């Protein structure tokens, strides 16, 4: 098993490279989840602020369709 970890004398380079690679992937995943949360909150705020305007626009559209 020691030979596996030593990797023919290259283990000192291989295992830190795996660690750095996994660390970068973890940071990217974390940043992606964090940004997703920010964007979802921003979308929710925009939808709440536009909610009244969309209702008014929808009513105007239906009123226009009903008018001959």
N, C-alpha and C positions, 0 to 999 in steps of 0.2 A: 504494500500500500504506500510505503514511503517513496517508492519509485514513481508512482502515479503523481504524487504531490510535487515531487522534484522535477518531473517532466524532462528527464535527461539533462538536468542542469539549467533548464530554461524556465522553471517554475517561478523564479523570482521576477520574471518579466510577464509571464502568461497570466498568473493569478491577479496581479494588480491591474492588468489590462481588462480582465473580466470585471473586476470591481469598479473600475472607472466607467466601463460601458454600461453596467447595470445602474450605477449611480446617475449617469446622464439620462438613461431611460426613465428612472424614477422621478427625476426632476421634471422632465418633459411631461410625464403623465400628471404630476402634481400641478404644474402650471396650466395644463389643458383643463383639468377639472376646475381649478380656481377661476380661469377665464370664462368657462362655461357658466359657472355660477353668477359671475358678474354680468354676462350677456343676458342670462335668463331674467335676472333682476331688472336690468335695463329694459328688456322687452315688456316685462310685466308693468313697469312704470309707464312706458309709452302707450301700452294698450289701455291702461287706466285713464291716462290723460286724453286719449283720443276716443274713448268709449262714448261720451256724450255726442261728440261731433259725428261719429259713425251712425248713431241712432237717428240724428237729425237728417243726415244725408240719405239714409235708407228710407226714411219716411217721405222725403222729398221725391226720391226716385219712384216709390210706389204711387205717390200722388200723381206724378207726371204720367205714369203708365195707365192710370185709371181715367185720366182726362182725355176726352176724344179729340 
